[in-house]
Amino acid sequence: MKKGRNIISAYSLLLLGMFLCSFQLFGANEMEGTIVEGQVIDSITKEKLPYVAVQIEGTSIGSMTDDDGNFRFISKSPKPYLLVSSLGYTPKKIPLKIGKSNKLTVYLVSSTIQLEEVVVKRKKEKYNKKNPAVELIEKVIANKKKNSPKSMDYYQCEHYEKTVVSLNNLKPPKDTTKKKTFSFVQDYVDTSDVTGKRILAMSIKELVEQHYYRKEPKGLWKLILGKTSSGIDDFMDEDGMRAFLRNVFTAVDLYDNDIDILLTRFPSPLSSTLGTSYYKYYIEDTVEINGKRCVHLSFAPFNPQSYGFVGHLYIADDSTHALVKDKLNIPKATNVNYVENLYLTQEFEESPEGIYCLKKNDLTIEMSLYGMKQGAQVRRIDMYKDYLFNQPREDIYKHSDKEIFHESVENRDDKFWEENRQLSIREKEDAIDALINKLRKVPFFGEFIRLAEILISGYIETHPDHDKSSVDLGPMNTTISYNSVEGLRLRAGAMTTANLFPNLFKRRLFFKGYVAYGFKDEKLKYN
């Protein structure tokens, strides 16, 4: 029950975004900058090209095309050229109108790329699993244990985490001269530096903790030094929201064979069990990252509808074959419920001991209800520093609870956060409390939040008194879903609670069941 309720807050925020956006309560012109949007198409076949890199020449500003070849972002760079490139095609350079909207249709000309025995062509490719990219990945996998901090007997580091939940892809108002109930919100709208879309930050959470790792017996202890939050959490269960965000939008370790994120398990592109049989790899180029010469690889799953990533790996071009940087996303064909896009960037730094330590984990996930353009964006950034190795802390390891809370964890002053923040707070993020104070004055705002908590996720209690509810309906977040096999899927479920037979059994027994129907396969399922 508790886990189900933890999920309520995130989806209630998502529904709130749908509600506010549907009434077009936000007003502002596009943020200053150059708007770049359009579609990339094969010049011969006229097919829409997915996973094409589109970026401002000489910068890291840009995006990848989606499954329909579409792209959109906002650039504040003064550089006037757009570079469009993809494996199997000749790169294209396009002039831009700086400070204006650029709507483009880009036609790429196919080319043949020779990689020793491998001839790669987009759409009709002959892929050889023994190509040089696969040989390099096998070396990365073989060396991943010794390149990870977990190869050491002990390590410790400082970890800073910032999670921001925002309403996403907000529309500008049709008429800025008319005042509406929420017209003040336009003063708080920002532009995402990941997607270029208009966002409104509604919740921000920060955490500072010290990590203590022991190899044998294996364990990771976290000494939580400080945590704080602001925004819409005042209306919700703060601990539940934090637990949801940390468990669903987790930090990623590509050296693990499996990656659990979004309550879904994905094979890692560096998996020692599935990697080379699950993904295709291509050598793109050699680049320099922070003074380190790296081999740039791209990869994608053999089956684009499987639970896998697409993206780029940057591997140290030396005997360590260590991961220096990566950029990942998931294909839309993966069909993860409510998830529109996922963007992950990681950066690693070599320690004096020759260990490549994670320095930054930047995860952005866009969520929306089916068929709706507006939704929610969750961005979690993890920063790590001050790695120390082989300095055991027996005073920490003696704790049976792996999470240890400092006595002042929730009462840290501004000075503490100024000294321990590894990442600055954006101007609009810092104004969340001012926004919420204004929203409090809108009469139905609080009532809507409580309604959203019931409708979107978790369980609905069948008795107004929590202690007397013996059967709960749900989980509500699975009531309506979609997948490629069943199509539109309707599901109804329920579970008993400890209140059903409180004194009949020494151990609590729970019963649950569901019935579901898929409109595509026309089959009834139940359990």
C-alpha positions as CSV (number, residue, x, y, z in Angstrom):
1,M,0.0,0.0,0.0
2,K,2.7,2.5,0.9
3,K,4.6,2.0,-2.3
4,G,1.4,2.5,-4.3
5,R,0.7,5.8,-2.5
6,N,4.2,6.9,-3.0
7,I,3.5,7.0,-6.8
8,I,0.4,9.2,-6.3
9,S,2.3,12.5,-6.0
10,A,4.2,12.3,-9.3
11,Y,1.2,11.4,-11.4
12,S,-1.0,13.9,-9.6
13,L,1.5,16.5,-10.7
14,L,1.3,15.2,-14.2
15,L,-2.5,15.5,-14.3
16,L,-2.2,19.0,-12.9
17,G,0.0,19.8,-15.9
18,M,-2.7,18.4,-18.2
19,F,-5.3,20.5,-16.5
20,L,-3.5,23.8,-16.5
21,C,-2.3,23.5,-20.0
22,S,-5.7,22.5,-21.4
23,F,-7.1,25.8,-20.1
24,Q,-4.0,27.6,-21.5
25,L,-3.4,29.3,-18.2
26,F,0.2,30.2,-19.0
27,G,1.2,33.1,-21.1
28,A,4.5,34.3,-22.5
29,N,6.2,34.6,-25.8
30,E,8.9,32.1,-26.7
31,M,12.0,32.7,-24.6
32,E,14.6,34.8,-26.4
33,G,16.7,32.7,-28.7
34,T,16.8,31.0,-32.1
35,I,14.1,28.4,-32.5
36,V,15.2,25.4,-34.6
37,E,12.6,22.8,-35.6
38,G,11.8,20.6,-38.5
39,Q,12.1,17.1,-39.9
40,V,14.9,15.0,-41.4
41,I,14.1,12.9,-44.4
42,D,16.0,10.4,-46.7
43,S,16.5,12.2,-50.0
44,I,15.8,9.1,-52.1
45,T,13.3,7.0,-50.2
46,K,11.5,10.0,-48.5
47,E,11.6,8.0,-45.2
48,K,11.6,10.0,-42.0
49,L,14.9,9.4,-40.3
50,P,15.1,8.7,-36.5
51,Y,18.1,9.2,-34.2
52,V,19.8,11.8,-36.4
53,A,22.1,14.3,-34.6
54,V,21.0,17.9,-35.0
55,Q,23.1,20.5,-33.4
56,I,24.5,24.0,-33.7
57,E,27.9,23.7,-35.3
58,G,30.8,24.0,-32.8
59,T,28.6,23.6,-29.7
60,S,26.8,20.9,-27.8
61,I,23.4,22.6,-28.3
62,G,20.9,20.4,-30.1
63,S,19.0,17.2,-30.0
64,M,18.3,13.9,-31.8
65,T,15.3,13.3,-34.1
66,D,12.5,11.2,-32.8
67,D,11.0,8.2,-34.5
68,D,9.2,10.4,-37.0
69,G,12.4,12.4,-37.8
70,N,11.2,15.5,-36.0
71,F,13.4,17.8,-33.9
72,R,13.0,21.0,-32.0
73,F,15.2,23.1,-29.6
74,I,16.0,26.6,-28.8
75,S,19.5,28.0,-29.1
76,K,21.0,31.1,-27.5
77,S,24.3,30.6,-29.3
78,P,25.3,33.3,-31.8
79,K,26.7,30.7,-34.2
80,P,24.8,30.7,-37.4
81,Y,25.0,27.1,-38.7
82,L,23.1,23.9,-38.0
83,L,24.9,20.6,-38.5
84,V,22.8,17.5,-39.3
85,S,24.6,14.2,-39.3
86,S,23.8,10.5,-39.1
87,L,25.7,7.2,-39.7
88,G,25.2,6.2,-43.3
89,Y,24.5,9.8,-44.6
90,T,26.5,12.7,-45.8
91,P,26.4,15.5,-43.1
92,K,24.6,18.7,-44.0
93,K,25.3,22.2,-42.9
94,I,22.4,24.7,-42.9
95,P,22.5,28.4,-42.3
96,L,20.1,29.7,-39.6
97,K,18.3,33.0,-39.0
98,I,19.6,34.0,-35.5
99,G,17.0,35.2,-33.1
100,K,14.1,34.0,-35.3
101,S,12.1,30.8,-35.8
102,N,13.6,28.4,-38.3
103,K,11.3,25.7,-39.7
104,L,13.3,23.3,-41.7
105,T,12.9,20.2,-43.8
106,V,16.3,18.5,-44.2
107,Y,17.0,15.9,-46.9
108,L,20.1,13.7,-46.2
109,V,21.9,11.9,-49.0
110,S,22.8,8.3,-48.3
111,S,26.4,7.3,-48.3
112,T,28.3,4.0,-47.8
113,I,30.6,3.7,-44.8
114,Q,33.4,1.1,-45.0
115,L,34.5,-0.3,-41.6
116,E,36.9,-3.1,-42.7
117,E,34.5,-5.9,-43.5
118,V,31.4,-4.0,-42.5
119,V,29.3,-2.1,-45.0
120,V,26.6,0.0,-43.2
121,K,23.7,1.5,-44.9
122,R,20.7,3.2,-43.2
123,K,17.5,1.0,-43.4
124,K,19.2,-1.7,-45.5
125,E,22.3,-2.6,-43.6
126,K,24.6,-5.6,-43.5
127,Y,25.7,-5.8,-39.9
128,N,28.7,-7.9,-38.8
129,K,29.0,-8.7,-35.1
130,K,32.8,-8.9,-35.5
131,N,33.2,-5.3,-36.7
132,P,35.8,-3.1,-34.9
133,A,33.1,-1.4,-32.8
134,V,32.1,-4.7,-31.3
135,E,35.7,-5.7,-30.7
136,L,36.2,-2.4,-28.8
137,I,33.0,-2.9,-26.7
138,E,34.2,-6.4,-25.7
139,K,37.4,-4.8,-24.4
140,V,35.4,-2.2,-22.5
141,I,33.3,-5.0,-20.9
142,A,36.4,-7.0,-20.1
143,N,37.9,-4.0,-18.3
144,K,34.8,-2.5,-16.6
145,K,35.3,-4.1,-13.2
146,K,38.8,-2.6,-12.8
147,N,37.7,0.8,-14.1
148,S,34.8,1.1,-11.6
149,P,35.3,2.4,-8.0
150,K,33.6,-0.9,-6.9
151,S,36.8,-2.7,-7.8
152,M,38.5,-1.1,-4.7
153,D,38.0,-2.7,-1.2
154,Y,36.6,0.6,0.1
155,Y,35.7,4.0,-1.3
156,Q,33.9,7.1,-0.2
157,C,32.6,10.2,-1.9
158,E,30.3,13.2,-1.5
159,H,27.1,13.1,-3.4
160,Y,24.8,16.0,-4.2
161,E,21.4,15.4,-5.8
162,K,18.9,17.9,-7.3
163,T,15.5,16.8,-8.6
164,V,13.2,19.2,-10.3
165,V,9.6,18.3,-11.4
166,S,8.2,20.7,-13.9
167,L,5.1,21.2,-16.1
168,N,6.3,20.6,-19.6
169,N,5.8,21.9,-23.2
170,L,3.6,24.8,-22.1
171,K,1.8,26.8,-24.8
172,P,2.1,30.6,-25.1
173,P,-1.2,32.4,-24.7
174,K,-3.4,33.2,-27.7
175,D,-4.1,36.6,-26.3
176,T,-1.7,38.2,-23.8
177,T,-3.9,41.3,-23.3
178,K,-6.6,39.3,-21.5
179,K,-6.0,38.6,-17.8
180,K,-6.8,35.1,-16.6
181,T,-6.8,33.4,-13.2
182,F,-3.3,32.1,-13.7
183,S,-1.8,34.9,-15.9
184,F,0.9,35.5,-13.2
185,V,2.4,32.1,-14.0
186,Q,4.0,33.5,-17.2
187,D,6.6,35.3,-15.0
188,Y,7.9,31.9,-13.8
189,V,8.1,30.0,-17.1
190,D,11.6,28.9,-18.1
191,T,13.2,27.1,-21.1
192,S,14.6,23.6,-20.6
193,D,18.3,23.6,-21.5
194,V,17.9,19.9,-22.4
195,T,14.8,20.0,-24.7
196,G,14.3,23.7,-25.5
197,K,10.7,23.4,-24.4
198,R,8.8,25.8,-22.1
199,I,8.7,24.5,-18.6
200,L,7.3,25.6,-15.2
201,A,9.2,24.2,-12.2
202,M,6.8,23.1,-9.5
203,S,9.0,21.1,-7.2
204,I,12.6,21.1,-6.3
205,K,14.4,18.7,-4.0
206,E,18.0,18.7,-2.9
207,L,20.1,16.2,-1.0
208,V,23.7,16.1,0.3
209,E,25.1,12.8,1.5
210,Q,28.3,10.9,2.0
211,H,28.7,7.5,0.4
212,Y,30.7,4.7,2.1
213,Y,31.3,1.6,0.0
214,R,32.7,-1.8,1.3
215,K,33.5,-4.6,-1.1
216,E,33.5,-7.5,1.3
217,P,30.9,-8.1,2.8
218,K,29.4,-5.9,0.1
219,G,27.5,-2.8,1.2
220,L,26.9,0.9,0.5
221,W,26.1,3.2,3.4
222,K,24.7,6.7,3.0
223,L,25.2,9.3,5.6
224,I,22.5,11.9,4.8
225,L,23.8,15.3,5.9
226,G,21.1,17.5,4.6
227,K,17.9,17.6,2.6
228,T,15.4,20.3,1.6
229,S,12.5,20.8,-0.7
230,S,10.2,23.5,-1.9
231,G,7.2,23.9,-4.2
232,I,4.1,21.7,-4.6
233,D,5.3,19.2,-2.0
234,D,3.6,21.3,0.6
235,F,0.3,19.9,-0.8
236,M,1.5,16.3,-0.8
237,D,3.3,13.6,1.2
238,E,6.9,14.8,0.9
239,D,8.5,11.5,2.0
240,G,6.3,9.7,-0.5
241,M,7.3,12.0,-3.3
242,R,11.0,11.7,-2.6
243,A,10.8,7.9,-2.4
244,F,9.0,7.8,-5.7
245,L,11.5,10.1,-7.5
246,R,14.5,8.2,-6.1
247,N,13.2,4.7,-6.8
248,V,11.7,5.4,-10.3
249,F,14.1,8.0,-11.6
250,T,17.2,6.3,-10.4
251,A,20.9,7.0,-10.9
252,V,22.3,4.8,-13.7
253,D,25.4,2.6,-13.7
254,L,26.2,1.4,-17.2
255,Y,28.7,-1.1,-15.8
256,D,25.8,-3.0,-14.3
257,N,24.4,-5.7,-16.6
258,D,20.8,-4.5,-16.1
259,I,19.6,-1.0,-15.5
260,D,16.4,-0.5,-13.4
261,I,14.7,2.7,-14.3
262,L,11.1,3.8,-14.6
263,L,10.2,0.6,-12.8
264,T,11.5,-1.2,-15.9
265,R,14.6,-3.3,-16.5
266,F,16.8,-2.4,-19.5
267,P,19.9,-4.3,-20.6
268,S,23.0,-2.1,-20.4
269,P,24.9,-1.5,-23.6
270,L,27.9,-2.6,-21.5
271,S,26.3,-5.8,-20.2
272,S,28.7,-8.7,-20.0
273,T,25.8,-11.1,-20.6
274,L,23.6,-9.4,-23.3
275,G,25.5,-6.4,-24.6
276,T,26.8,-7.5,-28.0
277,S,23.8,-9.8,-28.7
278,Y,21.2,-7.1,-27.8
279,Y,22.8,-4.0,-29.3
280,K,24.5,-3.0,-32.6
281,Y,27.6,-0.8,-32.3
282,Y,29.2,1.6,-34.8
283,I,32.5,3.6,-34.7
284,E,31.8,7.2,-35.5
285,D,35.0,9.2,-34.9
286,T,37.8,10.0,-32.4
287,V,37.2,13.1,-30.2
288,E,38.9,14.8,-27.3
289,I,37.0,15.1,-24.0
290,N,38.6,17.1,-21.2
291,G,42.0,16.5,-22.8
292,K,41.4,12.8,-23.2
293,R,41.4,11.2,-26.6
294,C,38.3,9.0,-27.0
295,V,36.7,6.8,-29.5
296,H,33.1,7.8,-30.2
297,L,30.7,4.9,-30.6
298,S,27.0,4.9,-31.4
299,F,24.7,2.0,-30.6
300,A,21.0,0.9,-30.9
301,P,19.1,-2.3,-30.1
302,F,18.6,-4.8,-32.8
303,N,14.9,-4.6,-32.2
304,P,13.8,-0.9,-31.8
305,Q,10.7,-2.0,-29.9
306,S,12.6,-3.9,-27.2
307,Y,13.5,-2.4,-23.8
308,G,16.8,-0.9,-24.8
309,F,18.7,2.4,-25.2
310,V,20.0,4.2,-28.2
311,G,22.9,6.6,-27.9
312,H,26.6,7.4,-27.8
313,L,29.6,6.1,-25.8
314,Y,32.9,7.8,-25.5
315,I,35.7,5.3,-24.7
316,A,39.2,6.2,-23.6
317,D,41.6,5.5,-26.5
318,D,44.2,3.8,-24.4
319,S,44.8,0.4,-22.7
320,T,42.1,1.1,-20.0
321,H,39.2,1.2,-22.5
322,A,37.3,3.1,-19.8
323,L,34.0,4.9,-20.3
324,V,34.6,8.7,-20.2
325,K,31.2,9.9,-21.3
326,D,27.8,8.7,-22.5
327,K,24.6,10.0,-23.9
328,L,21.5,7.8,-24.0
329,N,17.8,7.9,-24.7
330,I,15.1,5.3,-25.4
331,P,13.2,4.8,-28.7
332,K,9.5,5.8,-28.5
333,A,8.6,2.4,-29.9
334,T,9.7,1.0,-26.5
335,N,6.2,2.0,-25.2
336,V,7.0,2.7,-21.5
337,N,3.7,3.9,-20.0
338,Y,3.4,7.7,-19.8
339,V,7.0,8.3,-21.0
340,E,7.5,10.4,-24.0
341,N,11.3,10.9,-24.0
342,L,14.3,10.0,-21.8
343,Y,17.7,11.8,-22.0
344,L,20.7,10.7,-20.0
345,T,24.2,12.2,-20.0
346,Q,27.0,11.0,-17.8
347,E,30.5,12.2,-17.3
348,F,33.4,10.4,-15.7
349,E,36.7,11.6,-14.2
350,E,40.0,9.7,-13.8
351,S,41.3,9.6,-10.2
352,P,45.0,9.5,-9.3
353,E,44.6,5.8,-8.7
354,G,43.5,5.3,-12.3
355,I,39.8,4.7,-11.5
356,Y,37.2,6.3,-13.7
357,C,34.7,7.8,-11.2
358,L,31.2,9.1,-12.0
359,K,31.3,12.9,-11.8
360,K,27.8,13.8,-13.2
361,N,24.6,11.9,-13.9
362,D,22.0,14.1,-15.7
363,L,18.7,12.4,-16.3
364,T,15.7,14.1,-17.9
365,I,12.4,12.3,-18.5
366,E,9.3,13.7,-20.3
367,M,5.9,12.2,-19.3
368,S,2.4,12.8,-20.7
369,L,-0.9,11.1,-21.0
370,Y,-1.6,9.5,-24.3
371,G,-2.4,11.9,-27.1
372,M,-1.6,15.0,-25.1
373,K,1.3,17.3,-26.0
374,Q,1.6,18.9,-22.6
375,G,2.8,16.9,-19.6
376,A,5.5,16.8,-16.9
377,Q,9.3,16.9,-17.0
378,V,11.4,15.2,-14.2
379,R,15.1,16.1,-14.2
380,R,17.4,14.5,-11.7
381,I,21.1,15.6,-11.6
382,D,23.6,13.8,-9.4
383,M,27.0,15.2,-8.8
384,Y,29.9,13.4,-7.1
385,K,33.3,14.6,-5.8
386,D,36.1,14.0,-3.3
387,Y,36.6,10.2,-3.9
388,L,38.8,8.5,-1.4
389,F,39.9,4.9,-1.7
390,N,40.8,2.2,0.8
391,Q,40.1,4.2,3.9
392,P,37.7,1.9,5.9
393,R,35.1,3.4,8.2
394,E,34.2,0.8,10.8
395,D,32.1,3.4,12.7
396,I,29.8,3.6,9.6
397,Y,29.7,-0.1,8.7
398,K,28.4,-1.1,12.2
399,H,25.0,0.5,11.3
400,S,22.5,-2.1,10.3
401,D,20.4,0.6,8.5
402,K,22.2,1.6,5.3
403,E,20.7,5.1,5.5
404,I,22.0,7.1,8.4
405,F,20.5,10.5,9.1
406,H,22.5,13.4,10.6
407,E,20.7,15.0,13.5
408,S,20.4,18.3,11.6
409,V,19.4,16.7,8.3
410,E,16.3,18.8,7.8
411,N,17.4,22.0,9.6
412,R,20.4,23.1,7.5
413,D,20.8,26.8,7.0
414,D,21.6,28.7,3.8
415,K,25.3,28.7,4.5
416,F,25.3,24.8,4.5
417,W,23.7,24.7,1.1
418,E,25.9,27.4,-0.3
419,E,28.9,25.4,0.8
420,N,27.7,21.9,-0.3
421,R,25.8,22.6,-3.5
422,Q,27.7,21.2,-6.4
423,L,25.3,22.7,-8.9
424,S,23.8,26.2,-8.9
425,I,20.0,26.8,-8.7
426,R,18.4,28.3,-11.7
427,E,16.7,31.7,-11.3
428,K,13.2,30.3,-12.0
429,E,13.8,27.3,-9.8
430,D,14.7,29.6,-6.9
431,A,11.3,31.4,-7.4
432,I,9.2,28.2,-6.8
433,D,8.1,29.3,-3.3
434,A,6.9,32.6,-4.6
435,L,4.9,30.9,-7.4
436,I,3.3,28.5,-4.9
437,N,2.3,31.3,-2.5
438,K,0.4,32.9,-5.4
439,L,-1.2,29.6,-6.4
440,R,-2.4,29.1,-2.8
441,K,-4.6,32.1,-3.3
442,V,-6.5,30.4,-6.1
443,P,-9.5,28.7,-4.3
444,F,-9.7,25.4,-6.2
445,F,-6.0,24.7,-6.5
446,G,-5.7,22.6,-3.4
447,E,-8.9,20.8,-4.1
448,F,-7.7,19.8,-7.5
449,I,-4.5,18.4,-6.1
450,R,-6.4,16.1,-3.8
451,L,-8.6,15.0,-6.6
452,A,-5.6,14.2,-8.8
453,E,-4.1,12.1,-6.1
454,I,-7.1,9.8,-6.1
455,L,-7.6,9.7,-9.9
456,I,-4.2,9.1,-11.3
457,S,-2.3,6.6,-9.2
458,G,-2.2,4.4,-6.1
459,Y,-5.3,2.9,-4.6
460,I,-8.8,4.3,-3.8
461,E,-9.9,3.3,-0.3
462,T,-13.5,2.0,-0.1
463,H,-14.1,3.4,3.3
464,P,-13.6,7.1,4.3
465,D,-11.8,6.0,7.4
466,H,-8.3,4.7,6.5
467,D,-8.2,2.3,9.4
468,K,-11.5,0.7,8.4
469,S,-10.9,0.3,4.6
470,S,-10.6,-3.5,4.1
471,V,-10.5,-3.5,0.3
472,D,-8.8,-0.9,-1.9
473,L,-9.3,-0.4,-5.6
474,G,-6.3,-0.1,-8.0
475,P,-3.5,0.5,-8.7
476,M,-5.2,3.3,-10.7
477,N,-2.1,4.2,-12.8
478,T,-2.6,0.9,-14.7
479,T,-6.3,1.4,-15.4
480,I,-5.7,2.7,-19.0
481,S,-2.5,1.8,-20.9
482,Y,-1.3,0.9,-24.3
483,N,1.2,-1.5,-25.8
484,S,1.9,-2.9,-29.3
485,V,0.5,-6.4,-28.6
486,E,-2.8,-5.5,-26.8
487,G,-3.4,-2.0,-28.1
488,L,-5.6,0.0,-25.8
489,R,-5.8,-1.9,-22.5
490,L,-8.3,-1.5,-19.7
491,R,-7.6,-3.0,-16.3
492,A,-9.5,-3.1,-13.0
493,G,-7.9,-4.4,-9.9
494,A,-8.3,-4.6,-6.1
495,M,-6.5,-5.8,-3.1
496,T,-7.4,-6.5,0.6
497,T,-5.7,-4.6,3.4
498,A,-4.6,-5.6,6.9
499,N,-8.0,-4.3,8.1
500,L,-9.9,-7.3,6.6
501,F,-8.9,-9.9,9.1
502,P,-6.9,-8.0,11.8
503,N,-7.1,-10.7,14.4
504,L,-7.6,-13.9,12.5
505,F,-4.1,-14.6,11.4
506,K,-0.8,-14.1,13.2
507,R,0.8,-13.1,9.9
508,R,-0.9,-10.6,7.7
509,L,-2.4,-12.0,4.6
510,F,-3.2,-10.0,1.5
511,F,-5.3,-11.0,-1.5
512,K,-5.3,-9.1,-4.8
513,G,-6.6,-9.7,-8.3
514,Y,-7.4,-8.0,-11.6
515,V,-9.3,-8.3,-14.8
516,A,-8.0,-6.7,-18.1
517,Y,-9.0,-6.5,-21.7
518,G,-6.9,-5.6,-24.8
519,F,-8.9,-4.1,-27.7
520,K,-6.2,-5.1,-30.3
521,D,-5.8,-8.8,-29.3
522,E,-9.4,-9.0,-28.1
523,K,-8.4,-11.2,-25.1
524,L,-9.6,-11.1,-21.5
525,K,-6.9,-11.6,-18.9
526,Y,-7.4,-12.1,-15.2
527,N,-5.5,-13.2,-12.1
